[in-house]
Amino acid sequence: MFKIGDNLVLLSKEAARLASLKNATLLQMVRLGRAATPIDLMSYRPQDEQSSVFLLHENTRQTMLAVFNWTEQRRSHEFTLADLGLTAGGSYQAFDALNHESPMPLTAGVLQLQEQPPHSVRLIKIIETSVPSTRSARGFF
C-alpha cells in the first residue's frame, strides 16, 4: 500500500505494491469507506506485541479479515466463526485476497493462518455463500 513520502515513479518498480492498485477486493474496501474494527485490542497475545487483527463486515455476504504480523518472528493464528462475529451454522468460503483469491480452508468453522512471515499482512475475504451476490452502484459484493 502507499506510505507517506512514496515516490510514485519509483513505486512502479515494486511489482507487488503496484499490483495492489489493481486488486478489485482492495479497491472495493476503499470505495466502501469504512474502517475495520480491531478484534484483539484488549486480548492480543504478548508475542504479537500489539493489536494485529482487524475485521470489516462489508455486508451480510462479505467480511474482510486483516491479520498483521508486526514482529520479527513467524506468527500463527486461529479464528472460529464466533471469533469473527459470524453465524456458526452459516455456509462460508474463505479466500486469500492478496494471493489471487486463493481458496483457504475453513475446517469445522475454524480458519487457521500458519507461520505468517514477519512484517506481513494476510487479508482474508470470507463469503457467506447462502446470501446471494448483488451488484450495487459501488460494484460487486
N, CA, C and O atoms as CSV, one atom per row, in Angstrom:
chain,resi,resn,atom,element,x,y,z
A,1,MET,N,N,0.845,-1.172,0.000
A,1,MET,CA,C,0.000,0.000,0.000
A,1,MET,C,C,0.889,1.232,0.000
A,1,MET,O,O,2.106,1.131,0.151
A,2,PHE,N,N,0.273,2.396,-0.170
A,2,PHE,CA,C,1.042,3.630,-0.196
A,2,PHE,C,C,1.481,4.010,1.203
A,2,PHE,O,O,0.784,3.742,2.182
A,3,LYS,N,N,2.611,4.619,1.285
A,3,LYS,CA,C,3.119,5.151,2.540
A,3,LYS,C,C,3.376,6.629,2.334
A,3,LYS,O,O,3.565,7.073,1.201
A,4,ILE,N,N,3.387,7.405,3.424
A,4,ILE,CA,C,3.695,8.821,3.328
A,4,ILE,C,C,5.097,8.969,2.757
A,4,ILE,O,O,6.035,8.311,3.207
A,5,GLY,N,N,5.228,9.825,1.776
A,5,GLY,CA,C,6.531,10.067,1.164
A,5,GLY,C,C,6.848,9.149,0.002
A,5,GLY,O,O,7.950,9.218,-0.544
A,6,ASP,N,N,5.910,8.281,-0.400
A,6,ASP,CA,C,6.160,7.394,-1.540
A,6,ASP,C,C,6.457,8.200,-2.790
A,6,ASP,O,O,5.807,9.206,-3.075
A,7,ASN,N,N,7.430,7.748,-3.512
A,7,ASN,CA,C,7.740,8.316,-4.815
A,7,ASN,C,C,6.997,7.449,-5.825
A,7,ASN,O,O,7.400,6.314,-6.077
A,8,LEU,N,N,5.921,7.967,-6.405
A,8,LEU,CA,C,5.069,7.153,-7.274
A,8,LEU,C,C,5.803,6.659,-8.513
A,8,LEU,O,O,5.451,5.609,-9.050
A,9,VAL,N,N,6.804,7.382,-8.977
A,9,VAL,CA,C,7.600,6.915,-10.123
A,9,VAL,C,C,8.377,5.668,-9.734
A,9,VAL,O,O,8.403,4.696,-10.488
A,10,LEU,N,N,9.009,5.683,-8.566
A,10,LEU,CA,C,9.762,4.513,-8.104
A,10,LEU,C,C,8.848,3.366,-7.700
A,10,LEU,O,O,9.236,2.200,-7.779
A,11,LEU,N,N,7.627,3.698,-7.266
A,11,LEU,CA,C,6.669,2.661,-6.886
A,11,LEU,C,C,6.403,1.707,-8.049
A,11,LEU,O,O,6.155,0.521,-7.831
A,12,SER,N,N,6.451,2.205,-9.258
A,12,SER,CA,C,6.179,1.361,-10.423
A,12,SER,C,C,7.201,0.246,-10.577
A,12,SER,O,O,6.953,-0.716,-11.304
A,13,LYS,N,N,8.336,0.354,-9.914
A,13,LYS,CA,C,9.366,-0.690,-9.973
A,13,LYS,C,C,9.137,-1.782,-8.926
A,13,LYS,O,O,9.826,-2.802,-8.935
A,14,GLU,N,N,8.174,-1.574,-8.024
A,14,GLU,CA,C,7.847,-2.557,-6.992
A,14,GLU,C,C,6.559,-3.269,-7.411
A,14,GLU,O,O,5.455,-2.820,-7.102
A,15,ALA,N,N,6.722,-4.368,-8.108
A,15,ALA,CA,C,5.584,-5.065,-8.725
A,15,ALA,C,C,4.496,-5.447,-7.725
A,15,ALA,O,O,3.311,-5.288,-8.019
A,16,ALA,N,N,4.872,-5.941,-6.561
A,16,ALA,CA,C,3.871,-6.399,-5.588
A,16,ALA,C,C,3.011,-5.242,-5.100
A,16,ALA,O,O,1.793,-5.381,-4.992
A,17,ARG,N,N,3.622,-4.113,-4.806
A,17,ARG,CA,C,2.851,-2.953,-4.343
A,17,ARG,C,C,2.034,-2.356,-5.479
A,17,ARG,O,O,0.909,-1.902,-5.268
A,18,LEU,N,N,2.590,-2.354,-6.670
A,18,LEU,CA,C,1.867,-1.832,-7.822
A,18,LEU,C,C,0.638,-2.696,-8.126
A,18,LEU,O,O,-0.403,-2.175,-8.525
A,19,ALA,N,N,0.756,-3.992,-7.941
A,19,ALA,CA,C,-0.364,-4.906,-8.189
A,19,ALA,C,C,-1.544,-4.610,-7.262
A,19,ALA,O,O,-2.695,-4.846,-7.630
A,20,SER,N,N,-1.265,-4.096,-6.066
A,20,SER,CA,C,-2.360,-3.794,-5.137
A,20,SER,C,C,-3.284,-2.711,-5.701
A,20,SER,O,O,-4.444,-2.618,-5.301
A,21,LEU,N,N,-2.774,-1.890,-6.630
A,21,LEU,CA,C,-3.601,-0.860,-7.248
A,21,LEU,C,C,-4.635,-1.449,-8.199
A,21,LEU,O,O,-5.569,-0.761,-8.611
A,22,LYS,N,N,-4.466,-2.734,-8.549
A,22,LYS,CA,C,-5.385,-3.404,-9.462
A,22,LYS,C,C,-6.217,-4.473,-8.767
A,22,LYS,O,O,-7.040,-5.130,-9.404
A,23,ASN,N,N,-6.010,-4.650,-7.472
A,23,ASN,CA,C,-6.711,-5.676,-6.711
A,23,ASN,C,C,-8.146,-5.223,-6.447
A,23,ASN,O,O,-8.378,-4.296,-5.671
A,24,ALA,N,N,-9.109,-5.883,-7.098
A,24,ALA,CA,C,-10.524,-5.493,-7.004
A,24,ALA,C,C,-11.039,-5.524,-5.568
A,24,ALA,O,O,-11.849,-4.680,-5.185
A,25,THR,N,N,-10.583,-6.483,-4.773
A,25,THR,CA,C,-11.035,-6.581,-3.386
A,25,THR,C,C,-10.562,-5.379,-2.586
A,25,THR,O,O,-11.335,-4.807,-1.818
A,26,LEU,N,N,-9.301,-4.987,-2.753
A,26,LEU,CA,C,-8.786,-3.812,-2.043
A,26,LEU,C,C,-9.497,-2.540,-2.488
A,26,LEU,O,O,-9.846,-1.694,-1.665
A,27,LEU,N,N,-9.705,-2.413,-3.779
A,27,LEU,CA,C,-10.383,-1.222,-4.299
A,27,LEU,C,C,-11.806,-1.127,-3.766
A,27,LEU,O,O,-12.281,-0.035,-3.455
A,28,GLN,N,N,-12.496,-2.274,-3.659
A,28,GLN,CA,C,-13.855,-2.287,-3.122
A,28,GLN,C,C,-13.860,-1.851,-1.654
A,28,GLN,O,O,-14.763,-1.136,-1.220
A,29,MET,N,N,-12.856,-2.282,-0.896
A,29,MET,CA,C,-12.771,-1.882,0.511
A,29,MET,C,C,-12.595,-0.368,0.626
A,29,MET,O,O,-13.204,0.266,1.488
A,30,VAL,N,N,-11.774,0.205,-0.233
A,30,VAL,CA,C,-11.556,1.650,-0.220
A,30,VAL,C,C,-12.852,2.379,-0.582
A,30,VAL,O,O,-13.214,3.365,0.059
A,31,ARG,N,N,-13.548,1.889,-1.612
A,31,ARG,CA,C,-14.814,2.512,-2.034
A,31,ARG,C,C,-15.866,2.466,-0.922
A,31,ARG,O,O,-16.678,3.381,-0.783
A,32,LEU,N,N,-15.838,1.398,-0.140
A,32,LEU,CA,C,-16.813,1.257,0.935
A,32,LEU,C,C,-16.669,2.388,1.952
A,32,LEU,O,O,-17.661,2.872,2.495
A,33,GLY,N,N,-15.442,2.801,2.202
A,33,GLY,CA,C,-15.199,3.965,3.042
A,33,GLY,C,C,-15.460,3.774,4.521
A,33,GLY,O,O,-15.796,4.733,5.217
A,34,ARG,N,N,-15.311,2.554,5.016
A,34,ARG,CA,C,-15.491,2.303,6.447
A,34,ARG,C,C,-14.206,1.725,7.019
A,34,ARG,O,O,-13.421,1.100,6.305
A,35,ALA,N,N,-14.003,1.938,8.296
A,35,ALA,CA,C,-12.815,1.428,8.966
A,35,ALA,C,C,-13.066,0.028,9.527
A,35,ALA,O,O,-14.176,-0.295,9.950
A,36,ALA,N,N,-12.031,-0.784,9.524
A,36,ALA,CA,C,-12.091,-2.101,10.154
A,36,ALA,C,C,-11.992,-1.920,11.672
A,36,ALA,O,O,-11.450,-0.930,12.164
A,37,THR,N,N,-12.523,-2.889,12.385
A,37,THR,CA,C,-12.510,-2.867,13.851
A,37,THR,C,C,-11.441,-3.806,14.375
A,37,THR,O,O,-11.373,-4.956,13.942
A,38,PRO,N,N,-10.599,-3.347,15.302
A,38,PRO,CA,C,-9.634,-4.273,15.905
A,38,PRO,C,C,-10.379,-5.247,16.812
A,38,PRO,O,O,-11.112,-4.832,17.710
A,39,ILE,N,N,-10.187,-6.552,16.572
A,39,ILE,CA,C,-10.926,-7.516,17.400
A,39,ILE,C,C,-10.070,-8.086,18.525
A,39,ILE,O,O,-10.564,-8.847,19.357
A,40,ASP,N,N,-8.792,-7.722,18.555
A,40,ASP,CA,C,-7.932,-8.205,19.638
A,40,ASP,C,C,-7.309,-7.056,20.424
A,40,ASP,O,O,-6.248,-7.217,21.027
A,41,LEU,N,N,-7.959,-5.906,20.419
A,41,LEU,CA,C,-7.408,-4.718,21.053
A,41,LEU,C,C,-7.069,-4.947,22.523
A,41,LEU,O,O,-6.033,-4.483,23.001
A,42,MET,N,N,-7.926,-5.653,23.233
A,42,MET,CA,C,-7.698,-5.899,24.659
A,42,MET,C,C,-7.263,-7.328,24.940
A,42,MET,O,O,-7.074,-7.700,26.098
A,43,SER,N,N,-7.101,-8.135,23.893
A,43,SER,CA,C,-6.813,-9.552,24.140
A,43,SER,C,C,-5.639,-10.093,23.323
A,43,SER,O,O,-5.421,-11.304,23.312
A,44,TYR,N,N,-4.880,-9.239,22.641
A,44,TYR,CA,C,-3.786,-9.767,21.823
A,44,TYR,C,C,-2.721,-10.414,22.703
A,44,TYR,O,O,-2.520,-10.034,23.856
A,45,ARG,N,N,-2.055,-11.392,22.127
A,45,ARG,CA,C,-1.026,-12.118,22.858
A,45,ARG,C,C,0.238,-11.260,22.977
A,45,ARG,O,O,0.568,-10.517,22.052
A,46,PRO,N,N,0.937,-11.355,24.093
A,46,PRO,CA,C,2.165,-10.564,24.262
A,46,PRO,C,C,3.168,-10.779,23.115
A,46,PRO,O,O,3.909,-9.864,22.757
A,47,GLN,N,N,3.187,-11.993,22.543
A,47,GLN,CA,C,4.109,-12.283,21.448
A,47,GLN,C,C,3.768,-11.496,20.178
A,47,GLN,O,O,4.629,-11.304,19.319
A,48,ASP,N,N,2.517,-11.039,20.057
A,48,ASP,CA,C,2.112,-10.244,18.892
A,48,ASP,C,C,2.538,-8.784,19.023
A,48,ASP,O,O,2.537,-8.051,18.034
A,49,GLU,N,N,2.897,-8.360,20.213
A,49,GLU,CA,C,3.429,-7.039,20.530
A,49,GLU,C,C,2.400,-5.916,20.478
A,49,GLU,O,O,2.560,-4.911,21.170
A,50,GLN,N,N,1.356,-6.059,19.683
A,50,GLN,CA,C,0.290,-5.063,19.621
A,50,GLN,C,C,-0.915,-5.672,18.911
A,50,GLN,O,O,-0.836,-6.758,18.337
A,51,SER,N,N,-2.010,-4.962,18.962
A,51,SER,CA,C,-3.221,-5.424,18.281
A,51,SER,C,C,-2.894,-5.670,16.811
A,51,SER,O,O,-2.259,-4.839,16.163
A,52,SER,N,N,-3.330,-6.816,16.290
A,52,SER,CA,C,-2.918,-7.177,14.931
A,52,SER,C,C,-4.043,-7.768,14.084
A,52,SER,O,O,-3.810,-8.143,12.935
A,53,VAL,N,N,-5.258,-7.858,14.626
A,53,VAL,CA,C,-6.359,-8.494,13.906
A,53,VAL,C,C,-7.499,-7.484,13.757
A,53,VAL,O,O,-7.997,-6.938,14.741
A,54,PHE,N,N,-7.904,-7.247,12.494
A,54,PHE,CA,C,-8.918,-6.244,12.194
A,54,PHE,C,C,-10.001,-6.863,11.316
A,54,PHE,O,O,-9.711,-7.652,10.417
A,55,LEU,N,N,-11.246,-6.497,11.587
A,55,LEU,CA,C,-12.384,-7.101,10.909
A,55,LEU,C,C,-13.275,-6.020,10.313
A,55,LEU,O,O,-13.534,-4.993,10.941
A,56,LEU,N,N,-13.737,-6.267,9.093
A,56,LEU,CA,C,-14.653,-5.353,8.423
A,56,LEU,C,C,-15.797,-6.170,7.837
A,56,LEU,O,O,-15.603,-6.929,6.887
A,57,HIS,N,N,-17.000,-6.011,8.411
A,57,HIS,CA,C,-18.192,-6.644,7.850
A,57,HIS,C,C,-18.696,-5.704,6.761
A,57,HIS,O,O,-19.310,-4.680,7.059
A,58,GLU,N,N,-18.438,-6.045,5.504
A,58,GLU,CA,C,-18.834,-5.167,4.404
A,58,GLU,C,C,-20.346,-5.194,4.196
A,58,GLU,O,O,-20.955,-4.165,3.906
A,59,ASN,N,N,-20.942,-6.358,4.342
A,59,ASN,CA,C,-22.395,-6.532,4.223
A,59,ASN,C,C,-22.729,-7.922,4.754
A,59,ASN,O,O,-21.862,-8.574,5.336
A,60,THR,N,N,-23.955,-8.392,4.571
A,60,THR,CA,C,-24.335,-9.694,5.107
A,60,THR,C,C,-23.648,-10.845,4.382
A,60,THR,O,O,-23.610,-11.961,4.900
A,61,ARG,N,N,-23.111,-10.595,3.206
A,61,ARG,CA,C,-22.454,-11.641,2.421
A,61,ARG,C,C,-20.937,-11.673,2.629
A,61,ARG,O,O,-20.354,-12.756,2.679
A,62,GLN,N,N,-20.297,-10.532,2.747
A,62,GLN,CA,C,-18.833,-10.488,2.714
A,62,GLN,C,C,-18.230,-9.822,3.947
A,62,GLN,O,O,-18.669,-8.759,4.386
A,63,THR,N,N,-17.212,-10.484,4.489
A,63,THR,CA,C,-16.445,-9.987,5.631
A,63,THR,C,C,-14.973,-10.049,5.266
A,63,THR,O,O,-14.523,-10.997,4.622
A,64,MET,N,N,-14.223,-9.032,5.682
A,64,MET,CA,C,-12.788,-8.994,5.432
A,64,MET,C,C,-12.045,-9.091,6.765
A,64,MET,O,O,-12.373,-8.390,7.722
A,65,LEU,N,N,-11.049,-9.961,6.814
A,65,LEU,CA,C,-10.225,-10.151,7.998
A,65,LEU,C,C,-8.786,-9.802,7.632
A,65,LEU,O,O,-8.211,-10.406,6.727
A,66,ALA,N,N,-8.209,-8.840,8.325
A,66,ALA,CA,C,-6.810,-8.464,8.108
A,66,ALA,C,C,-6.014,-8.865,9.345
A,66,ALA,O,O,-6.349,-8.487,10.467
A,67,VAL,N,N,-4.948,-9.642,9.117
A,67,VAL,CA,C,-4.095,-10.094,10.220
A,67,VAL,C,C,-2.672,-9.635,9.921
A,67,VAL,O,O,-2.056,-10.061,8.944
A,68,PHE,N,N,-2.170,-8.768,10.775
A,68,PHE,CA,C,-0.822,-8.225,10.617
A,68,PHE,C,C,0.151,-8.974,11.507
A,68,PHE,O,O,-0.209,-9.406,12.602
A,69,ASN,N,N,1.363,-9.127,11.051
A,69,ASN,CA,C,2.444,-9.618,11.900
A,69,ASN,C,C,3.467,-8.495,11.986
A,69,ASN,O,O,4.242,-8.270,11.056
A,70,TRP,N,N,3.458,-7.794,13.118
A,70,TRP,CA,C,4.354,-6.651,13.326
A,70,TRP,C,C,5.720,-7.100,13.855
A,70,TRP,O,O,6.622,-6.277,14.010
A,71,THR,N,N,5.876,-8.375,14.128
A,71,THR,CA,C,7.043,-8.864,14.874
A,71,THR,C,C,8.184,-9.300,13.955
A,71,THR,O,O,8.097,-9.217,12.730
A,72,GLU,N,N,9.237,-9.760,14.585
A,72,GLU,CA,C,10.416,-10.285,13.875
A,72,GLU,C,C,10.340,-11.804,13.706
A,72,GLU,O,O,11.231,-12.397,13.099
A,73,GLN,N,N,9.290,-12.442,14.233
A,73,GLN,CA,C,9.142,-13.896,14.160
A,73,GLN,C,C,7.906,-14.266,13.350
A,73,GLN,O,O,7.015,-13.445,13.135
A,74,ARG,N,N,7.874,-15.522,12.905
A,74,ARG,CA,C,6.667,-16.048,12.269
A,74,ARG,C,C,5.592,-16.196,13.338
A,74,ARG,O,O,5.889,-16.565,14.474
A,75,ARG,N,N,4.339,-15.908,12.977
A,75,ARG,CA,C,3.236,-15.996,13.914
A,75,ARG,C,C,2.111,-16.818,13.292
A,75,ARG,O,O,1.918,-16.803,12.077
A,76,SER,N,N,1.380,-17.524,14.126
A,76,SER,CA,C,0.227,-18.307,13.684
A,76,SER,C,C,-1.001,-17.855,14.468
A,76,SER,O,O,-0.902,-17.469,15.633
A,77,HIS,N,N,-2.154,-17.910,13.814
A,77,HIS,CA,C,-3.416,-17.523,14.443
A,77,HIS,C,C,-4.500,-18.515,14.031
A,77,HIS,O,O,-4.437,-19.133,12.968
A,78,GLU,N,N,-5.491,-18.645,14.903
A,78,GLU,CA,C,-6.635,-19.499,14.629
A,78,GLU,C,C,-7.893,-18.725,15.020
A,78,GLU,O,O,-7.961,-18.136,16.099
A,79,PHE,N,N,-8.890,-18.732,14.129
A,79,PHE,CA,C,-10.126,-17.995,14.355
A,79,PHE,C,C,-11.320,-18.911,14.152
A,79,PHE,O,O,-11.375,-19.661,13.177
A,80,THR,N,N,-12.266,-18.852,15.062
A,80,THR,CA,C,-13.538,-19.543,14.857
A,80,THR,C,C,-14.506,-18.544,14.229
A,80,THR,O,O,-14.266,-17.337,14.256
A,81,LEU,N,N,-15.588,-19.048,13.669
A,81,LEU,CA,C,-16.605,-18.160,13.116
A,81,LEU,C,C,-17.138,-17.220,14.195
A,81,LEU,O,O,-17.383,-16.044,13.927
A,82,ALA,N,N,-17.316,-17.729,15.402
A,82,ALA,CA,C,-17.794,-16.897,16.511
A,82,ALA,C,C,-16.805,-15.772,16.810
A,82,ALA,O,O,-17.222,-14.648,17.091
A,83,ASP,N,N,-15.496,-16.056,16.754
A,83,ASP,CA,C,-14.484,-15.017,16.970
A,83,ASP,C,C,-14.688,-13.850,16.012
A,83,ASP,O,O,-14.420,-12.697,16.351
A,84,LEU,N,N,-15.169,-14.167,14.806
A,84,LEU,CA,C,-15.321,-13.173,13.752
A,84,LEU,C,C,-16.734,-12.603,13.681
A,84,LEU,O,O,-17.054,-11.842,12.768
A,85,GLY,N,N,-17.581,-12.971,14.646
A,85,GLY,CA,C,-18.943,-12.466,14.668
A,85,GLY,C,C,-19.814,-13.049,13.572
A,85,GLY,O,O,-20.786,-12.425,13.147
A,86,LEU,N,N,-19.468,-14.246,13.112
A,86,LEU,CA,C,-20.220,-14.910,12.045
A,86,LEU,C,C,-21.040,-16.054,12.629
A,86,LEU,O,O,-20.656,-16.653,13.634
A,87,THR,N,N,-22.156,-16.351,12.003
A,87,THR,CA,C,-23.067,-17.395,12.465
A,87,THR,C,C,-22.433,-18.769,12.304
A,87,THR,O,O,-21.954,-19.112,11.223
A,88,ALA,N,N,-22.430,-19.547,13.363
A,88,ALA,CA,C,-21.822,-20.875,13.340
A,88,ALA,C,C,-22.455,-21.791,12.302
A,88,ALA,O,O,-21.760,-22.624,11.721
A,89,GLY,N,N,-23.745,-21.661,12.054
A,89,GLY,CA,C,-24.419,-22.540,11.107
A,89,GLY,C,C,-24.359,-22.053,9.660
A,89,GLY,O,O,-24.948,-22.671,8.773
A,90,GLY,N,N,-23.656,-20.957,9.419
A,90,GLY,CA,C,-23.597,-20.402,8.070
A,90,GLY,C,C,-22.750,-21.238,7.129
A,90,GLY,O,O,-22.013,-22.129,7.552
A,91,SER,N,N,-22.868,-20.937,5.864
A,91,SER,CA,C,-22.105,-21.635,4.828
A,91,SER,C,C,-21.067,-20.661,4.275
A,91,SER,O,O,-21.400,-19.785,3.477
A,92,TYR,N,N,-19.818,-20.812,4.693
A,92,TYR,CA,C,-18.779,-19.840,4.383
A,92,TYR,C,C,-17.665,-20.434,3.518
A,92,TYR,O,O,-17.362,-21.626,3.574
A,93,GLN,N,N,-17.076,-19.551,2.723
A,93,GLN,CA,C,-15.848,-19.859,1.992
A,93,GLN,C,C,-14.874,-18.725,2.265
A,93,GLN,O,O,-15.277,-17.570,2.399
A,94,ALA,N,N,-13.586,-19.059,2.347
A,94,ALA,CA,C,-12.559,-18.049,2.623
A,94,ALA,C,C,-11.547,-18.027,1.483
A,94,ALA,O,O,-11.221,-19.057,0.892
A,95,PHE,N,N,-11.059,-16.821,1.192
A,95,PHE,CA,C,-10.109,-16.623,0.101
A,95,PHE,C,C,-8.999,-15.677,0.541
A,95,PHE,O,O,-9.240,-14.733,1.294
A,96,ASP,N,N,-7.799,-15.932,0.074
A,96,ASP,CA,C,-6.654,-15.058,0.334
A,96,ASP,C,C,-6.710,-13.909,-0.671
A,96,ASP,O,O,-6.351,-14.082,-1.835
A,97,ALA,N,N,-7.157,-12.743,-0.224
A,97,ALA,CA,C,-7.398,-11.617,-1.121
A,97,ALA,C,C,-6.115,-11.040,-1.715
A,97,ALA,O,O,-6.171,-10.371,-2.747
A,98,LEU,N,N,-4.979,-11.276,-1.101
A,98,LEU,CA,C,-3.718,-10.748,-1.619
A,98,LEU,C,C,-2.918,-11.793,-2.385
A,98,LEU,O,O,-1.790,-11.532,-2.805
A,99,ASN,N,N,-3.497,-12.966,-2.566
A,99,ASN,CA,C,-2.819,-14.044,-3.276
A,99,ASN,C,C,-3.754,-14.614,-4.342
A,99,ASN,O,O,-4.067,-15.805,-4.329
A,100,HIS,N,N,-4.188,-13.775,-5.243
A,100,HIS,CA,C,-5.009,-14.171,-6.392
A,100,HIS,C,C,-6.300,-14.879,-5.981
A,100,HIS,O,O,-6.771,-15.777,-6.680
A,101,GLU,N,N,-6.872,-14.469,-4.838
A,101,GLU,CA,C,-8.134,-15.048,-4.365
A,101,GLU,C,C,-8.036,-16.567,-4.174
A,101,GLU,O,O,-9.002,-17.292,-4.412
A,102,SER,N,N,-6.876,-17.033,-3.749
A,102,SER,CA,C,-6.693,-18.465,-3.499
A,102,SER,C,C,-7.624,-18.921,-2.376
A,102,SER,O,O,-7.721,-18.263,-1.340
A,103,PRO,N,N,-8.308,-20.050,-2.583
A,103,PRO,CA,C,-9.174,-20.567,-1.514
A,103,PRO,C,C,-8.361,-20.920,-0.276
A,103,PRO,O,O,-7.212,-21.351,-0.366
A,104,MET,N,N,-8.984,-20.727,0.877
A,104,MET,CA,C,-8.359,-21.074,2.153
A,104,MET,C,C,-9.290,-22.029,2.884
A,104,MET,O,O,-10.508,-21.855,2.852
A,105,PRO,N,N,-8.728,-23.032,3.540
A,105,PRO,CA,C,-9.593,-23.983,4.253
A,105,PRO,C,C,-10.262,-23.350,5.471
A,105,PRO,O,O,-9.627,-22.663,6.271
A,106,LEU,N,N,-11.535,-23.599,5.579
A,106,LEU,CA,C,-12.325,-23.218,6.747
A,106,LEU,C,C,-12.876,-24.537,7.275
A,106,LEU,O,O,-13.997,-24.921,6.944
A,107,THR,N,N,-12.106,-25.217,8.079
A,107,THR,CA,C,-12.421,-26.567,8.517
A,107,THR,C,C,-13.185,-26.546,9.835
A,107,THR,O,O,-12.697,-26.033,10.842
A,108,ALA,N,N,-14.376,-27.105,9.816
A,108,ALA,CA,C,-15.241,-27.169,11.005
A,108,ALA,C,C,-15.411,-25.785,11.628
A,108,ALA,O,O,-15.407,-25.647,12.851
A,109,GLY,N,N,-15.561,-24.763,10.786
A,109,GLY,CA,C,-15.772,-23.410,11.276
A,109,GLY,C,C,-14.545,-22.751,11.860
A,109,GLY,O,O,-14.658,-21.787,12.617
A,110,VAL,N,N,-13.357,-23.263,11.516
A,110,VAL,CA,C,-12.108,-22.700,12.035
A,110,VAL,C,C,-11.204,-22.315,10.867
A,110,VAL,O,O,-10.983,-23.105,9.949
A,111,LEU,N,N,-10.691,-21.098,10.917
A,111,LEU,CA,C,-9.741,-20.595,9.935
A,111,LEU,C,C,-8.373,-20.523,10.600
A,111,LEU,O,O,-8.218,-19.885,11.641
A,112,GLN,N,N,-7.377,-21.182,9.997
A,112,GLN,CA,C,-6.024,-21.178,10.563
A,112,GLN,C,C,-5.069,-20.465,9.629
A,112,GLN,O,O,-5.039,-20.730,8.427
A,113,LEU,N,N,-4.286,-19.554,10.197
A,113,LEU,CA,C,-3.206,-18.886,9.473
A,113,LEU,C,C,-1.908,-19.356,10.109
A,113,LEU,O,O,-1.597,-18.997,11.245
A,114,GLN,N,N,-1.164,-20.150,9.382
A,114,GLN,CA,C,0.040,-20.770,9.923
A,114,GLN,C,C,1.308,-20.063,9.439
A,114,GLN,O,O,1.446,-19.738,8.259
A,115,GLU,N,N,2.220,-19.834,10.372
A,115,GLU,CA,C,3.574,-19.366,10.052
A,115,GLU,C,C,3.591,-18.109,9.175
A,115,GLU,O,O,4.296,-18.057,8.168
A,116,GLN,N,N,2.817,-17.109,9.563
A,116,GLN,CA,C,2.813,-15.850,8.822
A,116,GLN,C,C,4.174,-15.183,8.973
A,116,GLN,O,O,4.657,-15.018,10.093
A,117,PRO,N,N,4.799,-14.797,7.863
A,117,PRO,CA,C,6.137,-14.197,7.921
A,117,PRO,C,C,6.156,-12.880,8.705
A,117,PRO,O,O,5.133,-12.205,8.821
A,118,PRO,N,N,7.325,-12.523,9.241
A,118,PRO,CA,C,7.462,-11.240,9.941
A,118,PRO,C,C,7.118,-10.065,9.020
A,118,PRO,O,O,7.311,-10.133,7.806
A,119,HIS,N,N,6.612,-9.000,9.617
A,119,HIS,CA,C,6.317,-7.746,8.907
A,119,HIS,C,C,5.462,-7.980,7.666
A,119,HIS,O,O,5.802,-7.531,6.571
A,120,SER,N,N,4.352,-8.685,7.849
A,120,SER,CA,C,3.482,-9.004,6.715
A,120,SER,C,C,2.021,-8.857,7.124
A,120,SER,O,O,1.697,-8.679,8.298
A,121,VAL,N,N,1.156,-8.937,6.127
A,121,VAL,CA,C,-0.277,-8.886,6.371
A,121,VAL,C,C,-0.942,-9.975,5.548
A,121,VAL,O,O,-0.531,-10.261,4.423
A,122,ARG,N,N,-1.971,-10.578,6.122
A,122,ARG,CA,C,-2.850,-11.514,5.402
A,122,ARG,C,C,-4.210,-10.855,5.361
A,122,ARG,O,O,-4.703,-10.366,6.377
A,123,LEU,N,N,-4.813,-10.841,4.193
A,123,LEU,CA,C,-6.142,-10.274,4.023
A,123,LEU,C,C,-7.049,-11.388,3.526
A,123,LEU,O,O,-6.885,-11.885,2.412
A,124,ILE,N,N,-7.994,-11.771,4.351
A,124,ILE,CA,C,-8.858,-12.902,4.065
A,124,ILE,C,C,-10.272,-12.397,3.785
A,124,ILE,O,O,-10.860,-11.671,4.587
A,125,LYS,N,N,-10.805,-12.798,2.623
A,125,LYS,CA,C,-12.185,-12.477,2.264
A,125,LYS,C,C,-13.033,-13.687,2.634
A,125,LYS,O,O,-12.763,-14.804,2.194
A,126,ILE,N,N,-14.059,-13.456,3.443
A,126,ILE,CA,C,-14.951,-14.530,3.874
A,126,ILE,C,C,-16.330,-14.252,3.284
A,126,ILE,O,O,-16.920,-13.194,3.503
A,127,ILE,N,N,-16.821,-15.225,2.533
A,127,ILE,CA,C,-18.101,-15.084,1.840
A,127,ILE,C,C,-19.128,-16.025,2.465
A,127,ILE,O,O,-18.858,-17.212,2.646
A,128,GLU,N,N,-20.301,-15.495,2.791
A,128,GLU,CA,C,-21.438,-16.300,3.244
A,128,GLU,C,C,-22.164,-16.714,1.963
A,128,GLU,O,O,-22.909,-15.924,1.383
A,129,THR,N,N,-21.944,-17.953,1.528
A,129,THR,CA,C,-22.415,-18.402,0.217
A,129,THR,C,C,-23.931,-18.559,0.127
A,129,THR,O,O,-24.472,-18.622,-0.977
A,130,SER,N,N,-24.628,-18.624,1.260
A,130,SER,CA,C,-26.087,-18.743,1.203
A,130,SER,C,C,-26.757,-17.396,0.927
A,130,SER,O,O,-27.948,-17.346,0.622
A,131,VAL,N,N,-25.992,-16.306,1.032
A,131,VAL,CA,C,-26.518,-14.976,0.714
A,131,VAL,C,C,-26.165,-14.686,-0.741
A,131,VAL,O,O,-24.992,-14.723,-1.112
A,132,PRO,N,N,-27.174,-14.397,-1.572
A,132,PRO,CA,C,-26.883,-14.169,-2.992
A,132,PRO,C,C,-26.029,-12.924,-3.216
A,132,PRO,O,O,-26.146,-11.929,-2.501
A,133,SER,N,N,-25.181,-13.009,-4.216
A,133,SER,CA,C,-24.358,-11.870,-4.614
A,133,SER,C,C,-25.254,-10.828,-5.271
A,133,SER,O,O,-26.161,-11.162,-6.033
A,134,THR,N,N,-24.990,-9.570,-4.965
A,134,THR,CA,C,-25.753,-8.487,-5.578
A,134,THR,C,C,-24.794,-7.496,-6.200
A,134,THR,O,O,-23.645,-7.364,-5.776
A,135,ARG,N,N,-25.276,-6.812,-7.197
A,135,ARG,CA,C,-24.476,-5.757,-7.809
A,135,ARG,C,C,-25.048,-4.438,-7.325
A,135,ARG,O,O,-26.245,-4.178,-7.450
A,136,SER,N,N,-24.169,-3.604,-6.767
A,136,SER,CA,C,-24.603,-2.294,-6.325
A,136,SER,C,C,-23.937,-1.239,-7.198
A,136,SER,O,O,-23.142,-1.561,-8.081
A,137,ALA,N,N,-24.263,0.000,-6.946
A,137,ALA,CA,C,-23.632,1.089,-7.700
A,137,ALA,C,C,-22.141,1.131,-7.432
A,137,ALA,O,O,-21.384,1.673,-8.237
A,138,ARG,N,N,-21.706,0.567,-6.312
A,138,ARG,CA,C,-20.287,0.585,-5.964
A,138,ARG,C,C,-19.546,-0.647,-6.465
A,138,ARG,O,O,-18.326,-0.717,-6.316
A,139,GLY,N,N,-20.224,-1.605,-7.043
A,139,GLY,CA,C,-19.546,-2.795,-7.540
A,139,GLY,C,C,-20.166,-4.065,-7.021
A,139,GLY,O,O,-21.287,-4.054,-6.512
A,140,PHE,N,N,-19.436,-5.172,-7.146
A,140,PHE,CA,C,-19.939,-6.471,-6.710
A,140,PHE,C,C,-19.633,-6.705,-5.248
A,140,PHE,O,O,-18.608,-6.252,-4.737
A,141,PHE,N,N,-20.532,-7.420,-4.570
A,141,PHE,CA,C,-20.299,-7.870,-3.199
A,141,PHE,C,C,-20.413,-9.364,-3.161
A,141,PHE,O,O,-20.253,-9.968,-2.100
